[in-house]
């Protein structure tokens, strides 16, 4: 998990300067309020991290895929374009 988490966090933190742990990011991407609160870190995960790496991170972190997809759909609607995990 460490390699996957490191790659994901490097992308998310580089773009927005967020200081997050893998567990904090996991909580954000599974929380519907992340979209309504316009969480830059969560949006970065869905829009900037390679889709295969997104899926691997979700699996390794043991996050409910249905919840993550629901949050991705919210961000997709807000942004106006389709995000990989929204489908």
NUVOZA-43713 format. One record per residue: residue number from 1; residue in three letters; x, y, z of N, C-alpha, C in turn. Coordinates in nm, 2 decimals, m for minus. Layout:
<nodes>
{i:NUM	aa:ala	n_c1:X	n_c2:Y	n_c3:Z	ca_c1:X	ca_c2:Y	ca_c3:Z	c_c1:X	c_c2:Y	c_c3:Z}
...
</nodes>
This chain:
<nodes>
{i:1	aa:unk	n_c1:0.08	n_c2:m0.12	n_c3:0.00	ca_c1:0.00	ca_c2:0.00	ca_c3:0.00	c_c1:0.09	c_c2:0.13	c_c3:0.00}
{i:2	aa:unk	n_c1:0.20	n_c2:0.12	n_c3:0.06	ca_c1:0.28	ca_c2:0.24	ca_c3:0.08	c_c1:0.32	c_c2:0.31	c_c3:m0.06}
{i:3	aa:unk	n_c1:0.35	n_c2:0.22	n_c3:m0.16	ca_c1:0.39	ca_c2:0.28	ca_c3:m0.29	c_c1:0.27	c_c2:0.35	c_c3:m0.35}
{i:4	aa:unk	n_c1:0.16	n_c2:0.28	n_c3:m0.35	ca_c1:0.04	ca_c2:0.34	ca_c3:m0.41	c_c1:0.00	c_c2:0.47	c_c3:m0.34}
{i:5	aa:unk	n_c1:0.00	n_c2:0.46	n_c3:m0.21	ca_c1:m0.04	ca_c2:0.58	ca_c3:m0.13	c_c1:0.06	c_c2:0.70	c_c3:m0.16}
{i:6	aa:unk	n_c1:0.19	n_c2:0.67	n_c3:m0.17	ca_c1:0.29	ca_c2:0.77	ca_c3:m0.19	c_c1:0.27	c_c2:0.83	c_c3:m0.33}
{i:7	aa:unk	n_c1:0.24	n_c2:0.75	n_c3:m0.43	ca_c1:0.22	ca_c2:0.81	ca_c3:m0.56	c_c1:0.09	c_c2:0.90	c_c3:m0.57}
{i:8	aa:unk	n_c1:m0.01	n_c2:0.85	n_c3:m0.51	ca_c1:m0.14	ca_c2:0.93	ca_c3:m0.50	c_c1:m0.12	c_c2:1.06	c_c3:m0.43}
{i:9	aa:unk	n_c1:m0.06	n_c2:1.05	n_c3:m0.31	ca_c1:m0.04	ca_c2:1.17	ca_c3:m0.23	c_c1:0.06	c_c2:1.27	c_c3:m0.29}
{i:10	aa:unk	n_c1:0.15	n_c2:1.22	n_c3:m0.36	ca_c1:0.25	ca_c2:1.31	ca_c3:m0.43	c_c1:0.17	c_c2:1.39	c_c3:m0.54}
{i:11	aa:unk	n_c1:0.08	n_c2:1.33	n_c3:m0.61	ca_c1:0.00	ca_c2:1.40	ca_c3:m0.71	c_c1:m0.09	c_c2:1.50	c_c3:m0.64}
{i:12	aa:unk	n_c1:m0.17	n_c2:1.46	n_c3:m0.54	ca_c1:m0.27	ca_c2:1.54	ca_c3:m0.47	c_c1:m0.20	c_c2:1.66	c_c3:m0.40}
{i:13	aa:unk	n_c1:m0.09	n_c2:1.63	n_c3:m0.33	ca_c1:m0.03	ca_c2:1.74	ca_c3:m0.25	c_c1:0.05	c_c2:1.83	c_c3:m0.33}
{i:14	aa:unk	n_c1:0.11	n_c2:1.79	n_c3:m0.44	ca_c1:0.19	ca_c2:1.87	ca_c3:m0.53	c_c1:0.10	c_c2:1.98	c_c3:m0.59}
{i:15	aa:unk	n_c1:m0.02	n_c2:1.95	n_c3:m0.63	ca_c1:m0.11	ca_c2:2.04	ca_c3:m0.70	c_c1:m0.17	c_c2:2.15	c_c3:m0.61}
{i:16	aa:unk	n_c1:m0.21	n_c2:2.10	n_c3:m0.49	ca_c1:m0.28	ca_c2:2.19	ca_c3:m0.40	c_c1:m0.21	c_c2:2.22	c_c3:m0.27}
{i:17	aa:unk	n_c1:m0.09	n_c2:2.17	n_c3:m0.25	ca_c1:m0.02	ca_c2:2.20	ca_c3:m0.13	c_c1:m0.09	c_c2:2.14	c_c3:m0.01}
{i:18	aa:unk	n_c1:m0.18	n_c2:2.05	n_c3:m0.03	ca_c1:m0.25	ca_c2:1.98	ca_c3:0.09	c_c1:m0.15	c_c2:1.89	c_c3:0.16}
{i:19	aa:unk	n_c1:m0.16	n_c2:1.89	n_c3:0.29	ca_c1:m0.09	ca_c2:1.80	ca_c3:0.37	c_c1:m0.18	c_c2:1.70	c_c3:0.43}
{i:20	aa:unk	n_c1:m0.19	n_c2:1.58	n_c3:0.37	ca_c1:m0.28	ca_c2:1.48	ca_c3:0.41	c_c1:m0.21	c_c2:1.34	c_c3:0.42}
{i:21	aa:unk	n_c1:m0.27	n_c2:1.26	n_c3:0.51	ca_c1:m0.22	ca_c2:1.12	ca_c3:0.52	c_c1:m0.31	c_c2:1.04	c_c3:0.42}
{i:22	aa:unk	n_c1:m0.27	n_c2:0.92	n_c3:0.39	ca_c1:m0.35	ca_c2:0.84	ca_c3:0.30	c_c1:m0.49	c_c2:0.81	c_c3:0.36}
{i:23	aa:unk	n_c1:m0.49	n_c2:0.80	n_c3:0.49	ca_c1:m0.62	ca_c2:0.77	ca_c3:0.56	c_c1:m0.71	c_c2:0.90	c_c3:0.55}
{i:24	aa:unk	n_c1:m0.66	n_c2:1.02	n_c3:0.56	ca_c1:m0.73	ca_c2:1.14	ca_c3:0.55	c_c1:m0.79	c_c2:1.15	c_c3:0.41}
{i:25	aa:unk	n_c1:m0.71	n_c2:1.13	n_c3:0.31	ca_c1:m0.75	ca_c2:1.13	ca_c3:0.17	c_c1:m0.86	c_c2:1.03	c_c3:0.15}
{i:26	aa:unk	n_c1:m0.84	n_c2:0.91	n_c3:0.20	ca_c1:m0.94	ca_c2:0.80	ca_c3:0.19	c_c1:m1.08	c_c2:0.85	c_c3:0.24}
{i:27	aa:unk	n_c1:m1.07	n_c2:0.91	n_c3:0.36	ca_c1:m1.20	ca_c2:0.96	ca_c3:0.42	c_c1:m1.26	c_c2:1.07	c_c3:0.33}
{i:28	aa:unk	n_c1:m1.18	n_c2:1.15	n_c3:0.27	ca_c1:m1.24	ca_c2:1.26	ca_c3:0.19	c_c1:m1.30	c_c2:1.21	c_c3:0.06}
{i:29	aa:unk	n_c1:m1.24	n_c2:1.11	n_c3:0.00	ca_c1:m1.30	ca_c2:1.06	ca_c3:m0.13	c_c1:m1.42	c_c2:0.97	c_c3:m0.11}
{i:30	aa:unk	n_c1:m1.45	n_c2:0.93	n_c3:0.01	ca_c1:m1.57	ca_c2:0.85	ca_c3:0.04	c_c1:m1.68	c_c2:0.94	c_c3:0.11}
{i:31	aa:unk	n_c1:m1.65	n_c2:1.06	n_c3:0.13	ca_c1:m1.75	ca_c2:1.15	ca_c3:0.20	c_c1:m1.82	c_c2:1.24	c_c3:0.10}
{i:32	aa:unk	n_c1:m1.95	n_c2:1.23	n_c3:0.09	ca_c1:m2.02	ca_c2:1.32	ca_c3:0.00	c_c1:m2.01	c_c2:1.47	c_c3:0.03}
{i:33	aa:unk	n_c1:m1.98	n_c2:1.50	n_c3:0.15	ca_c1:m1.96	ca_c2:1.64	ca_c3:0.18	c_c1:m1.84	c_c2:1.70	c_c3:0.12}
{i:34	aa:unk	n_c1:m1.74	n_c2:1.62	n_c3:0.07	ca_c1:m1.62	ca_c2:1.66	ca_c3:0.00	c_c1:m1.66	c_c2:1.74	c_c3:m0.12}
{i:35	aa:unk	n_c1:m1.76	n_c2:1.69	n_c3:m0.19	ca_c1:m1.81	ca_c2:1.76	ca_c3:m0.31	c_c1:m1.88	c_c2:1.89	c_c3:m0.28}
{i:36	aa:unk	n_c1:m1.97	n_c2:1.89	n_c3:m0.18	ca_c1:m2.04	ca_c2:2.01	ca_c3:m0.15	c_c1:m1.96	c_c2:2.11	c_c3:m0.08}
{i:37	aa:unk	n_c1:m1.85	n_c2:2.07	n_c3:m0.02	ca_c1:m1.75	ca_c2:2.16	ca_c3:0.04	c_c1:m1.64	c_c2:2.20	c_c3:m0.06}
{i:38	aa:unk	n_c1:m1.64	n_c2:2.14	n_c3:m0.18	ca_c1:m1.54	ca_c2:2.17	ca_c3:m0.28	c_c1:m1.40	c_c2:2.14	c_c3:m0.24}
{i:39	aa:unk	n_c1:m1.38	n_c2:2.02	n_c3:m0.18	ca_c1:m1.25	ca_c2:1.98	ca_c3:m0.14	c_c1:m1.15	c_c2:1.96	c_c3:m0.25}
{i:40	aa:unk	n_c1:m1.05	n_c2:2.05	n_c3:m0.25	ca_c1:m0.95	ca_c2:2.05	ca_c3:m0.36	c_c1:m0.88	c_c2:1.92	c_c3:m0.37}
{i:41	aa:unk	n_c1:m0.85	n_c2:1.86	n_c3:m0.25	ca_c1:m0.77	ca_c2:1.74	ca_c3:m0.24	c_c1:m0.85	c_c2:1.62	c_c3:m0.30}
{i:42	aa:unk	n_c1:m0.98	n_c2:1.62	n_c3:m0.27	ca_c1:m1.06	ca_c2:1.51	ca_c3:m0.32	c_c1:m1.08	c_c2:1.53	c_c3:m0.47}
{i:43	aa:unk	n_c1:m1.11	n_c2:1.65	n_c3:m0.52	ca_c1:m1.12	ca_c2:1.67	ca_c3:m0.66	c_c1:m0.99	c_c2:1.64	c_c3:m0.74}
{i:44	aa:unk	n_c1:m0.88	n_c2:1.67	n_c3:m0.68	ca_c1:m0.75	ca_c2:1.64	ca_c3:m0.74	c_c1:m0.74	c_c2:1.49	c_c3:m0.75}
{i:45	aa:unk	n_c1:m0.78	n_c2:1.41	n_c3:m0.65	ca_c1:m0.77	ca_c2:1.27	ca_c3:m0.66	c_c1:m0.85	c_c2:1.22	c_c3:m0.78}
{i:46	aa:unk	n_c1:m0.97	n_c2:1.27	n_c3:m0.79	ca_c1:m1.06	ca_c2:1.22	ca_c3:m0.90	c_c1:m1.02	c_c2:1.27	c_c3:m1.04}
{i:47	aa:unk	n_c1:m0.96	n_c2:1.39	n_c3:m1.05	ca_c1:m0.93	ca_c2:1.45	ca_c3:m1.18	c_c1:m0.78	c_c2:1.44	c_c3:m1.22}
{i:48	aa:unk	n_c1:m0.69	n_c2:1.43	n_c3:m1.13	ca_c1:m0.55	ca_c2:1.43	ca_c3:m1.16	c_c1:m0.47	c_c2:1.30	c_c3:m1.15}
{i:49	aa:unk	n_c1:m0.52	n_c2:1.21	n_c3:m1.07	ca_c1:m0.46	ca_c2:1.08	ca_c3:m1.04	c_c1:m0.50	c_c2:0.98	c_c3:m1.15}
{i:50	aa:unk	n_c1:m0.41	n_c2:0.91	n_c3:m1.21	ca_c1:m0.44	ca_c2:0.81	ca_c3:m1.31	c_c1:m0.55	c_c2:0.72	c_c3:m1.26}
{i:51	aa:unk	n_c1:m0.65	n_c2:0.69	n_c3:m1.35	ca_c1:m0.77	ca_c2:0.61	ca_c3:m1.31	c_c1:m0.73	c_c2:0.47	c_c3:m1.25}
{i:52	aa:unk	n_c1:m0.63	n_c2:0.41	n_c3:m1.31	ca_c1:m0.59	ca_c2:0.28	ca_c3:m1.26	c_c1:m0.53	c_c2:0.29	c_c3:m1.12}
{i:53	aa:unk	n_c1:m0.46	n_c2:0.40	n_c3:m1.09	ca_c1:m0.40	ca_c2:0.42	ca_c3:m0.96	c_c1:m0.51	c_c2:0.46	c_c3:m0.86}
{i:54	aa:unk	n_c1:m0.61	n_c2:0.53	n_c3:m0.91	ca_c1:m0.73	ca_c2:0.56	ca_c3:m0.82	c_c1:m0.79	c_c2:0.43	c_c3:m0.77}
{i:55	aa:unk	n_c1:m0.82	n_c2:0.34	n_c3:m0.87	ca_c1:m0.88	ca_c2:0.21	ca_c3:m0.83	c_c1:m0.80	c_c2:0.13	c_c3:m0.73}
{i:56	aa:unk	n_c1:m0.67	n_c2:0.13	n_c3:m0.76	ca_c1:m0.57	ca_c2:0.06	ca_c3:m0.67	c_c1:m0.57	c_c2:0.12	c_c3:m0.53}
{i:57	aa:unk	n_c1:m0.57	n_c2:0.25	n_c3:m0.52	ca_c1:m0.57	ca_c2:0.32	ca_c3:m0.39	c_c1:m0.70	c_c2:0.28	c_c3:m0.32}
{i:58	aa:unk	n_c1:m0.81	n_c2:0.29	n_c3:m0.38	ca_c1:m0.94	ca_c2:0.26	ca_c3:m0.32	c_c1:m0.94	c_c2:0.12	c_c3:m0.27}
{i:59	aa:unk	n_c1:m0.89	n_c2:0.02	n_c3:m0.35	ca_c1:m0.88	ca_c2:m0.12	ca_c3:m0.31	c_c1:m0.79	c_c2:m0.13	c_c3:m0.19}
{i:60	aa:unk	n_c1:m0.67	n_c2:m0.08	n_c3:m0.20	ca_c1:m0.57	ca_c2:m0.10	ca_c3:m0.09	c_c1:m0.61	c_c2:m0.04	c_c3:0.04}
{i:61	aa:unk	n_c1:m0.68	n_c2:0.08	n_c3:0.03	ca_c1:m0.73	ca_c2:0.14	ca_c3:0.15	c_c1:m0.86	c_c2:0.08	c_c3:0.21}
{i:62	aa:unk	n_c1:m0.92	n_c2:m0.01	n_c3:0.13	ca_c1:m1.04	ca_c2:m0.08	ca_c3:0.18	c_c1:m1.16	c_c2:0.01	c_c3:0.19}
{i:63	aa:unk	n_c1:m1.17	n_c2:0.10	n_c3:0.09	ca_c1:m1.28	ca_c2:0.20	ca_c3:0.09	c_c1:m1.39	c_c2:0.14	c_c3:0.01}
{i:64	aa:unk	n_c1:m1.51	n_c2:0.16	n_c3:0.05	ca_c1:m1.63	ca_c2:0.11	ca_c3:m0.02	c_c1:m1.64	c_c2:0.18	c_c3:m0.16}
{i:65	aa:unk	n_c1:m1.63	n_c2:0.10	n_c3:m0.26	ca_c1:m1.62	ca_c2:0.15	ca_c3:m0.40	c_c1:m1.75	c_c2:0.23	c_c3:m0.44}
{i:66	aa:unk	n_c1:m1.86	n_c2:0.18	n_c3:m0.39	ca_c1:m1.99	ca_c2:0.25	ca_c3:m0.41	c_c1:m1.99	c_c2:0.39	c_c3:m0.36}
{i:67	aa:unk	n_c1:m1.94	n_c2:0.41	n_c3:m0.24	ca_c1:m1.93	ca_c2:0.54	ca_c3:m0.18	c_c1:m1.84	c_c2:0.63	c_c3:m0.26}
{i:68	aa:unk	n_c1:m1.73	n_c2:0.58	n_c3:m0.30	ca_c1:m1.63	ca_c2:0.66	ca_c3:m0.38	c_c1:m1.69	c_c2:0.70	c_c3:m0.51}
{i:69	aa:unk	n_c1:m1.76	n_c2:0.61	n_c3:m0.58	ca_c1:m1.82	ca_c2:0.64	ca_c3:m0.71	c_c1:m1.93	c_c2:0.74	c_c3:m0.69}
{i:70	aa:unk	n_c1:m2.00	n_c2:0.74	n_c3:m0.58	ca_c1:m2.11	ca_c2:0.84	ca_c3:m0.56	c_c1:m2.04	c_c2:0.98	c_c3:m0.55}
{i:71	aa:unk	n_c1:m1.93	n_c2:0.99	n_c3:m0.47	ca_c1:m1.86	ca_c2:1.12	ca_c3:m0.46	c_c1:m1.81	c_c2:1.16	c_c3:m0.59}
{i:72	aa:unk	n_c1:m1.75	n_c2:1.07	n_c3:m0.67	ca_c1:m1.70	ca_c2:1.10	ca_c3:m0.80	c_c1:m1.81	c_c2:1.15	c_c3:m0.89}
{i:73	aa:unk	n_c1:m1.93	n_c2:1.10	n_c3:m0.88	ca_c1:m2.04	ca_c2:1.14	ca_c3:m0.96	c_c1:m2.08	c_c2:1.29	c_c3:m0.92}
{i:74	aa:unk	n_c1:m2.07	n_c2:1.32	n_c3:m0.79	ca_c1:m2.10	ca_c2:1.45	ca_c3:m0.75	c_c1:m2.00	c_c2:1.55	c_c3:m0.81}
{i:75	aa:unk	n_c1:m1.88	n_c2:1.52	n_c3:m0.80	ca_c1:m1.77	ca_c2:1.60	ca_c3:m0.85	c_c1:m1.79	c_c2:1.62	c_c3:m1.00}
{i:76	aa:unk	n_c1:m1.82	n_c2:1.51	n_c3:m1.07	ca_c1:m1.84	ca_c2:1.51	ca_c3:m1.21	c_c1:m1.95	c_c2:1.61	c_c3:m1.25}
{i:77	aa:unk	n_c1:m2.06	n_c2:1.60	n_c3:m1.18	ca_c1:m2.17	ca_c2:1.70	ca_c3:m1.20	c_c1:m2.13	c_c2:1.84	c_c3:m1.18}
{i:78	aa:unk	n_c1:m2.06	n_c2:1.86	n_c3:m1.07	ca_c1:m2.01	ca_c2:2.00	ca_c3:m1.04	c_c1:m1.92	c_c2:2.05	c_c3:m1.15}
{i:79	aa:unk	n_c1:m1.83	n_c2:1.97	n_c3:m1.19	ca_c1:m1.72	ca_c2:2.01	ca_c3:m1.28	c_c1:m1.77	c_c2:2.02	c_c3:m1.43}
{i:80	aa:unk	n_c1:m1.87	n_c2:1.94	n_c3:m1.46	ca_c1:m1.92	ca_c2:1.94	ca_c3:m1.60	c_c1:m1.85	c_c2:1.85	c_c3:m1.69}
{i:81	aa:unk	n_c1:m1.77	n_c2:1.76	n_c3:m1.64	ca_c1:m1.71	ca_c2:1.66	ca_c3:m1.72	c_c1:m1.70	c_c2:1.52	c_c3:m1.65}
{i:82	aa:unk	n_c1:m1.69	n_c2:1.42	n_c3:m1.72	ca_c1:m1.69	ca_c2:1.28	ca_c3:m1.66	c_c1:m1.56	c_c2:1.25	c_c3:m1.60}
{i:83	aa:unk	n_c1:m1.57	n_c2:1.20	n_c3:m1.48	ca_c1:m1.45	ca_c2:1.16	ca_c3:m1.41	c_c1:m1.45	c_c2:1.00	c_c3:m1.41}
{i:84	aa:unk	n_c1:m1.33	n_c2:0.94	n_c3:m1.42	ca_c1:m1.32	ca_c2:0.80	ca_c3:m1.44	c_c1:m1.40	c_c2:0.72	c_c3:m1.34}
{i:85	aa:unk	n_c1:m1.40	n_c2:0.75	n_c3:m1.21	ca_c1:m1.47	ca_c2:0.67	ca_c3:m1.11	c_c1:m1.62	c_c2:0.70	c_c3:m1.11}
{i:86	aa:unk	n_c1:m1.66	n_c2:0.80	n_c3:m1.18	ca_c1:m1.80	ca_c2:0.84	ca_c3:m1.18	c_c1:m1.88	c_c2:0.75	c_c3:m1.27}
{i:87	aa:unk	n_c1:m1.82	n_c2:0.67	n_c3:m1.35	ca_c1:m1.89	ca_c2:0.58	ca_c3:m1.44	c_c1:m1.91	c_c2:0.44	c_c3:m1.39}
</nodes>
